[in-house]
Amino acid sequence: MALMGPRARRLLIGAVLAILLLAVFFRGLDWPGVVRAIRAADPLLLAGVVAMAVLTYLLRAWRWGYLLAPLARVPLMRLFSITNVGFATGLVIPRAGEVVRPYLVARHHGLKTSAAFASIILERLFDLITVLALFAAYLYVLPLPAAQVEPPGATLKTAGAMAGAAALGVLGLLLWLTYRREPALALADRVFGWLPARLGGPLGRALHSFTDGLEVLRASPGHLAAIGVQSLLVWFAIALGIHFNNRAFGVHLPFHSTFFMIGFLTVGVAVPTPGMAGGFHWMYKVALLHFALATDPVTAAATAAAAALSCHALTNLPVLVLGLVFLGREGLSLGGVSRLAEQPTADVPEPSHPVRSA
């Protein structure tokens, strides 16, 4: 491993994690049962899963435009293109999209990459808060489905509360950087001053640019409320895709049961594996088996595994295809994406001759 570069090490670690998680996912499965479940799945409902996947990325692009609004007005279709490129490359090279998306929007609209990167952080934060709100609604407000094998335990509720506290802590930090920008940056500059100049200087400049990207937090209450509504629409589209997928495999659960599943899937996709393989599959199966799917546990496990394989493929294939189609139009190749992913966002070259779109 010592002879490998950072990217090669990350890819190797991700691949090993994926293999381990898939081994757990596949262990003891009734393969003929999995094949039967896939063959019996409703194709019309599966087409609905694909449609919801495409809609999700259109909604993400729409919301991203609102997050970027204080910095630049970016046409929706360009944001849709960049969003697909970012998420598609992230499937091939874990976390690449978090560098590619701000780089592309900065290149075309004269922004600093680190300022554009702040919009990605805010996007992730809005996603996390929305997911936790839906998960909390399932645990504490909405009626538990009759098919729930056992009510969620104290450990699950505690984990949800801790994640919520962490999200609020990050939000508080970002609000401090926004509304107390000067003293916050002065404190950061003093801290970075203790570091070697070659490290402290770039970090300080990146943080100054990063705070420019937080200007949306100063927006009107109406603008922030619109972003909140957009976040709900994003996750309702994701939930509807999961709901269609479950029903395609004969799993007739109420729509709000997907809020419970989304909480598990958020943990699964956080594992940095190529294409989210392993973590997504395992968590989908674990979450679905919290419900009574069949009297026979072997059949239930086969159905849950088939549904997990289907949902992973049908939600990722559309963005992968669209992303690769748009990749060339954005002037990038997978090799270029790989090189961008090698360096921190702060070190990505800023655009010297920005091209502004109409």
C-alpha positions as CSV (number, residue, x, y, z in Angstrom):
1,M,0.0,0.0,0.0
2,A,2.9,2.3,0.6
3,L,3.7,2.3,-3.1
4,M,0.1,3.4,-4.0
5,G,-1.1,6.9,-4.5
6,P,-3.9,8.4,-2.4
7,R,-6.5,7.7,-5.0
8,A,-5.4,4.1,-5.6
9,R,-5.5,3.5,-1.8
10,R,-9.0,5.0,-1.5
11,L,-10.3,2.9,-4.4
12,L,-8.7,-0.2,-3.0
13,I,-10.2,0.4,0.5
14,G,-13.6,1.1,-1.1
15,A,-13.5,-2.0,-3.1
16,V,-12.6,-4.1,-0.1
17,L,-15.4,-2.6,1.9
18,A,-17.8,-3.2,-1.0
19,I,-16.8,-6.9,-1.2
20,L,-17.2,-7.4,2.5
21,L,-20.6,-5.8,2.6
22,L,-21.8,-7.6,-0.4
23,A,-20.6,-10.9,1.1
24,V,-22.8,-10.1,4.2
25,F,-25.7,-9.2,1.9
26,F,-25.5,-12.3,-0.2
27,R,-24.8,-14.8,2.6
28,G,-27.4,-17.5,2.9
29,L,-29.6,-16.2,0.1
30,D,-32.0,-18.4,-1.7
31,W,-30.8,-17.6,-5.2
32,P,-33.7,-19.3,-7.1
33,G,-36.0,-17.3,-4.9
34,V,-34.2,-14.1,-5.8
35,V,-34.4,-14.9,-9.5
36,R,-38.2,-15.7,-9.2
37,A,-38.8,-12.4,-7.4
38,I,-37.0,-10.4,-10.1
39,R,-38.9,-12.2,-12.9
40,A,-42.2,-11.6,-11.2
41,A,-41.6,-7.8,-10.6
42,D,-44.1,-5.4,-12.1
43,P,-42.3,-3.7,-15.1
44,L,-44.6,-0.7,-15.0
45,L,-43.8,0.1,-11.4
46,L,-40.1,-0.5,-12.2
47,A,-40.4,2.1,-14.9
48,G,-41.8,4.4,-12.3
49,V,-38.6,3.9,-10.2
50,V,-36.5,5.1,-13.2
51,A,-38.8,8.1,-13.7
52,M,-38.5,9.1,-10.1
53,A,-34.7,8.8,-10.3
54,V,-34.6,11.3,-13.2
55,L,-37.0,13.6,-11.4
56,T,-34.9,13.5,-8.3
57,Y,-31.9,14.9,-10.1
58,L,-34.0,17.6,-11.8
59,L,-35.3,18.6,-8.4
60,R,-31.7,18.6,-7.0
61,A,-30.6,20.9,-9.9
62,W,-33.5,23.2,-9.2
63,R,-32.7,23.5,-5.5
64,W,-29.0,24.0,-6.3
65,G,-29.9,27.0,-8.3
66,Y,-31.6,28.6,-5.3
67,L,-28.5,27.8,-3.1
68,L,-26.3,29.5,-5.7
69,A,-28.6,32.4,-6.3
70,P,-26.6,34.9,-4.2
71,L,-23.4,34.1,-6.1
72,A,-24.7,33.6,-9.7
73,R,-27.8,32.9,-11.7
74,V,-27.2,29.5,-13.4
75,P,-29.7,28.1,-16.0
76,L,-31.6,25.1,-14.8
77,M,-30.5,22.8,-17.6
78,R,-26.8,23.6,-17.1
79,L,-27.3,22.7,-13.4
80,F,-29.1,19.5,-14.4
81,S,-26.1,18.6,-16.7
82,I,-23.5,19.4,-14.0
83,T,-25.6,17.6,-11.3
84,N,-25.8,14.4,-13.4
85,V,-22.0,14.6,-14.2
86,G,-21.2,15.1,-10.5
87,F,-23.3,12.2,-9.2
88,A,-22.3,9.9,-12.1
89,T,-18.6,10.4,-11.6
90,G,-19.2,9.9,-7.9
91,L,-20.5,6.4,-8.7
92,V,-17.2,5.6,-10.5
93,I,-14.8,7.5,-8.2
94,P,-16.1,7.8,-4.7
95,R,-16.7,11.5,-3.6
96,A,-15.5,12.9,-7.0
97,G,-18.8,14.7,-7.4
98,E,-18.1,16.9,-4.4
99,V,-15.1,18.4,-6.4
100,V,-16.4,18.1,-9.9
101,R,-19.7,20.0,-9.4
102,P,-18.3,23.1,-7.8
103,Y,-15.4,23.1,-10.3
104,L,-17.8,23.0,-13.3
105,V,-20.2,25.6,-12.0
106,A,-17.2,27.9,-11.1
107,R,-15.6,27.4,-14.5
108,H,-18.7,28.5,-16.3
109,H,-19.8,31.3,-14.0
110,G,-16.7,33.1,-12.7
111,L,-17.0,31.9,-9.1
112,K,-14.3,30.7,-6.8
113,T,-14.4,26.9,-6.5
114,S,-14.3,27.0,-2.7
115,A,-17.3,29.4,-2.7
116,A,-19.2,27.0,-5.0
117,F,-18.2,24.1,-2.7
118,A,-20.0,25.9,0.1
119,S,-23.3,25.3,-1.8
120,I,-22.5,21.6,-1.8
121,I,-22.0,21.6,2.0
122,L,-25.3,23.4,2.4
123,E,-27.0,21.0,0.0
124,R,-25.8,18.1,2.1
125,L,-26.9,19.8,5.3
126,F,-30.4,20.4,3.9
127,D,-30.5,16.8,2.8
128,L,-29.5,15.5,6.3
129,I,-32.0,17.7,8.1
130,T,-34.8,16.6,5.8
131,V,-33.9,12.9,6.1
132,L,-33.8,13.3,9.9
133,A,-37.1,15.1,10.0
134,L,-38.8,12.4,7.9
135,F,-37.2,9.7,10.1
136,A,-38.3,11.5,13.3
137,A,-41.8,11.8,11.9
138,Y,-41.9,8.1,11.3
139,L,-40.6,7.3,14.8
140,Y,-42.6,9.8,16.8
141,V,-45.6,11.1,14.8
142,L,-46.9,8.8,12.1
143,P,-48.6,5.5,12.9
144,L,-46.4,2.5,12.7
145,P,-47.4,0.1,9.9
146,A,-49.2,-3.0,10.9
147,A,-46.5,-5.0,9.2
148,Q,-43.7,-3.6,11.5
149,V,-42.3,-6.7,13.1
150,E,-41.2,-4.8,16.2
151,P,-41.2,-1.1,17.2
152,P,-38.0,0.8,16.7
153,G,-35.8,0.4,19.8
154,A,-34.1,3.0,22.0
155,T,-30.8,2.5,20.3
156,L,-32.3,3.5,16.9
157,K,-34.0,6.6,18.4
158,T,-30.8,7.6,20.3
159,A,-28.8,7.4,17.0
160,G,-31.3,9.5,15.2
161,A,-31.3,12.1,18.0
162,M,-27.4,12.2,18.0
163,A,-27.4,12.7,14.2
164,G,-29.9,15.5,14.5
165,A,-27.8,17.2,17.2
166,A,-24.7,16.9,14.9
167,A,-26.6,18.4,12.0
168,L,-27.8,21.3,14.2
169,G,-24.3,21.8,15.4
170,V,-23.0,22.1,11.8
171,L,-25.8,24.5,11.0
172,G,-24.9,26.6,14.0
173,L,-21.3,26.7,12.8
174,L,-22.3,27.8,9.3
175,L,-24.6,30.5,10.7
176,W,-21.7,31.7,12.9
177,L,-19.5,31.9,9.8
178,T,-22.3,33.8,8.0
179,Y,-23.5,36.3,10.6
180,R,-20.2,36.7,12.5
181,R,-18.0,36.4,9.5
182,E,-15.3,38.9,10.4
183,P,-14.6,37.7,14.0
184,A,-14.9,34.1,12.8
185,L,-12.4,34.6,10.0
186,A,-10.1,36.6,12.3
187,L,-10.0,33.7,14.8
188,A,-9.5,31.2,11.9
189,D,-6.6,33.3,10.6
190,R,-4.9,33.2,14.0
191,V,-5.3,29.5,14.2
192,F,-4.0,29.0,10.6
193,G,-1.1,31.3,11.4
194,W,0.3,28.7,13.7
195,L,0.6,26.3,10.8
196,P,3.4,26.2,8.2
197,A,2.8,29.0,5.6
198,R,2.4,26.5,2.7
199,L,-0.5,24.9,4.6
200,G,-2.0,27.8,6.6
201,G,-2.1,30.2,3.7
202,P,-4.2,28.1,1.3
203,L,-6.5,27.0,4.1
204,G,-7.1,30.6,5.1
205,R,-7.8,31.8,1.5
206,A,-10.1,28.8,1.0
207,L,-12.1,29.5,4.1
208,H,-12.5,33.2,3.1
209,S,-13.9,32.1,-0.3
210,F,-16.0,29.4,1.3
211,T,-17.8,31.9,3.5
212,D,-18.8,33.8,0.3
213,G,-20.8,30.7,-0.7
214,L,-22.8,30.9,2.6
215,E,-24.5,34.1,1.6
216,V,-27.7,32.2,0.9
217,L,-28.1,31.9,4.6
218,R,-28.7,35.6,4.7
219,A,-31.5,35.3,2.1
220,S,-35.1,36.2,2.9
221,P,-37.2,33.8,4.9
222,G,-39.2,33.1,1.8
223,H,-36.1,32.1,-0.2
224,L,-35.0,29.8,2.6
225,A,-38.5,28.3,3.0
226,A,-38.4,27.6,-0.8
227,I,-35.2,25.6,-0.4
228,G,-36.8,23.7,2.5
229,V,-39.8,22.9,0.3
230,Q,-37.5,21.9,-2.5
231,S,-35.6,19.6,-0.1
232,L,-38.9,17.9,0.8
233,L,-39.7,17.4,-2.8
234,V,-36.3,15.9,-3.5
235,W,-36.8,13.3,-0.7
236,F,-40.5,12.7,-1.5
237,A,-39.3,11.8,-5.1
238,I,-36.7,9.4,-3.6
239,A,-39.3,7.9,-1.3
240,L,-41.8,7.5,-4.1
241,G,-39.1,5.6,-6.1
242,I,-38.5,3.3,-3.2
243,H,-42.3,2.8,-2.7
244,F,-42.7,1.9,-6.4
245,N,-39.8,-0.5,-6.2
246,N,-41.3,-2.2,-3.1
247,R,-44.7,-2.6,-4.7
248,A,-43.1,-4.0,-7.9
249,F,-41.9,-6.9,-5.7
250,G,-45.3,-7.4,-4.0
251,V,-44.3,-5.5,-0.8
252,H,-47.4,-3.5,0.0
253,L,-46.3,-1.1,2.7
254,P,-47.7,2.4,3.3
255,F,-45.8,5.2,1.7
256,H,-44.4,6.6,4.9
257,S,-42.6,3.3,5.6
258,T,-40.1,4.6,3.1
259,F,-39.1,7.3,5.6
260,F,-37.8,4.5,7.9
261,M,-35.9,2.9,5.0
262,I,-34.4,6.2,3.9
263,G,-32.9,6.6,7.4
264,F,-31.1,3.2,7.0
265,L,-30.0,3.9,3.4
266,T,-28.5,7.2,4.4
267,V,-26.1,5.2,6.6
268,G,-25.5,2.7,3.9
269,V,-24.5,5.1,1.2
270,A,-22.2,7.0,3.6
271,V,-19.8,4.1,3.3
272,P,-17.3,5.2,0.6
273,T,-17.6,2.2,-1.8
274,P,-17.6,2.4,-5.6
275,G,-21.1,2.9,-6.9
276,M,-22.4,2.8,-3.3
277,A,-22.2,-1.0,-3.7
278,G,-22.6,-3.1,-0.6
279,G,-23.7,-0.5,1.9
280,F,-26.9,0.4,-0.1
281,H,-27.8,-3.3,-0.6
282,W,-27.3,-4.4,2.9
283,M,-29.1,-1.5,4.5
284,Y,-32.1,-1.8,2.1
285,K,-32.4,-5.5,3.0
286,V,-32.0,-4.8,6.7
287,A,-34.6,-2.0,6.7
288,L,-37.1,-4.0,4.6
289,L,-36.8,-7.1,6.9
290,H,-38.0,-4.9,9.8
291,F,-41.4,-5.5,8.2
292,A,-43.3,-8.8,7.9
293,L,-42.9,-9.6,4.2
294,A,-43.9,-13.3,4.3
295,T,-44.5,-16.1,6.7
296,D,-41.4,-17.9,5.4
297,P,-38.2,-16.0,6.4
298,V,-36.2,-17.5,3.5
299,T,-38.7,-16.1,1.0
300,A,-38.8,-12.8,2.8
301,A,-35.0,-12.5,2.6
302,A,-35.0,-13.4,-1.1
303,T,-37.7,-10.8,-1.8
304,A,-35.8,-8.1,0.2
305,A,-32.5,-8.9,-1.6
306,A,-34.2,-8.8,-5.1
307,A,-35.8,-5.4,-4.2
308,A,-32.5,-4.1,-3.0
309,L,-30.7,-5.1,-6.2
310,S,-33.4,-3.6,-8.3
311,C,-33.6,-0.3,-6.5
312,H,-29.8,0.2,-6.6
313,A,-29.6,-0.5,-10.3
314,L,-32.7,1.5,-11.4
315,T,-31.9,4.6,-9.3
316,N,-28.2,4.7,-10.3
317,L,-28.3,3.6,-14.0
318,P,-30.2,6.7,-15.2
319,V,-27.8,9.2,-13.6
320,L,-24.8,7.2,-14.8
321,V,-26.0,7.2,-18.4
322,L,-27.0,10.9,-18.3
323,G,-23.8,11.8,-16.6
324,L,-21.6,10.1,-19.1
325,V,-23.6,11.7,-21.9
326,F,-23.1,15.2,-20.4
327,L,-19.5,14.6,-19.4
328,G,-18.1,15.3,-22.8
329,R,-20.3,18.4,-23.2
330,E,-18.8,19.8,-20.0
331,G,-15.3,19.3,-21.4
332,L,-14.2,16.6,-19.1
333,S,-13.1,13.0,-19.3
334,L,-13.0,10.3,-16.5
335,G,-9.2,10.8,-16.4
336,G,-9.7,14.5,-15.8
337,V,-12.3,13.8,-13.1
338,S,-9.8,11.4,-11.5
339,R,-7.1,14.1,-11.4
340,L,-9.6,16.7,-10.0
341,A,-10.5,14.2,-7.2
342,E,-6.9,13.8,-6.3
343,Q,-6.7,17.3,-4.8
344,P,-8.7,19.1,-2.1
345,T,-11.3,21.5,-3.3
346,A,-9.3,24.5,-2.1
347,D,-6.5,23.5,-4.5
348,V,-8.6,23.1,-7.7
349,P,-7.5,25.8,-10.1
350,E,-9.9,28.8,-10.2
351,P,-11.2,29.7,-13.6
352,S,-9.0,32.4,-15.2
353,H,-11.3,33.1,-18.2
354,P,-14.9,32.3,-17.1
355,V,-17.5,31.5,-19.7
356,R,-20.8,32.9,-18.6
357,S,-23.9,31.1,-19.9
358,A,-27.0,32.9,-20.9
